[in-house]
Amino acid sequence: MAGHWGVETVSVQKMKLLKVIPEENLLLIGGGIPGAAGSTVYVTLTNKKVPAPKANKVSKNKVKADAGKAKPAAKK
């Protein structure tokens, strides 16, 4: 079968730049980057914001309700 693969340009958005190591010309990026090992990757800035991680918030009512529940004493 004839065919030609690998010409498509792929863009990945909202990647986090974790660390820059200028001595070794390295950018550590969180997540997968498409392409073959050793291929050229272009990194550009965007205006898009990466959403902050949502913390699990416990409401005050839930805390009070849980505090009122006592564990029953063990039977002998």
C-alpha positions as CSV (number, residue, x, y, z in Angstrom):
1,M,0.0,0.0,0.0
2,A,1.3,3.4,-0.9
3,G,1.0,6.3,1.5
4,H,2.9,9.2,3.1
5,W,2.8,9.9,6.8
6,G,4.4,12.5,9.0
7,V,3.8,15.8,7.1
8,E,1.0,17.0,9.4
9,T,1.8,19.8,11.9
10,V,0.4,19.1,15.3
11,S,-0.2,21.8,17.9
12,V,-0.6,21.0,21.6
13,Q,-2.1,23.8,23.8
14,K,-2.0,24.5,27.5
15,M,1.3,22.7,28.3
16,K,3.1,23.7,31.5
17,L,6.8,24.7,31.3
18,L,8.2,23.1,34.5
19,K,11.8,24.1,34.4
20,V,14.4,25.8,32.2
21,I,18.0,24.5,32.3
22,P,20.0,27.0,30.2
23,E,23.4,25.2,30.7
24,E,22.1,22.2,28.8
25,N,19.6,24.0,26.5
26,L,16.7,22.1,28.0
27,L,13.0,22.9,28.5
28,L,11.2,20.5,30.8
29,I,7.6,20.4,29.8
30,G,4.8,18.6,31.6
31,G,3.0,16.2,29.4
32,G,3.5,14.4,26.1
33,I,4.9,16.1,23.0
34,P,4.0,14.6,19.6
35,G,6.7,13.7,17.2
36,A,9.7,11.4,16.8
37,A,12.6,11.5,19.3
38,G,15.1,14.1,18.1
39,S,12.7,16.1,16.0
40,T,12.4,19.8,16.0
41,V,9.8,21.3,18.5
42,Y,8.6,25.0,18.3
43,V,7.6,26.5,21.6
44,T,5.5,29.7,21.5
45,L,3.8,31.9,24.0
46,T,0.0,32.1,24.1
47,N,-2.6,34.3,25.8
48,K,-4.5,31.3,27.1
49,K,-4.5,30.7,30.9
50,V,-3.9,27.4,32.5
51,P,-6.7,26.9,35.1
52,A,-5.6,26.7,38.7
53,P,-6.1,23.3,40.3
54,K,-9.3,23.1,42.3
55,A,-8.8,22.3,46.0
56,N,-11.3,20.1,47.7
57,K,-13.2,22.5,50.0
58,V,-15.1,21.2,52.9
59,S,-18.1,23.4,53.9
60,K,-18.4,24.4,57.5
61,N,-21.8,22.6,57.8
62,K,-20.2,19.3,56.7
63,V,-17.5,19.7,59.3
64,K,-20.0,20.4,62.1
65,A,-22.2,17.5,61.0
66,D,-19.2,15.1,61.0
67,A,-18.1,16.3,64.4
68,G,-21.5,15.5,66.0
69,K,-21.3,11.9,64.9
70,A,-19.5,9.8,67.5
71,K,-18.4,6.3,66.9
72,P,-20.3,3.7,69.1
73,A,-18.4,2.1,71.9
74,A,-17.1,-1.4,71.1
75,K,-19.2,-4.3,72.6
76,K,-17.5,-6.8,74.9
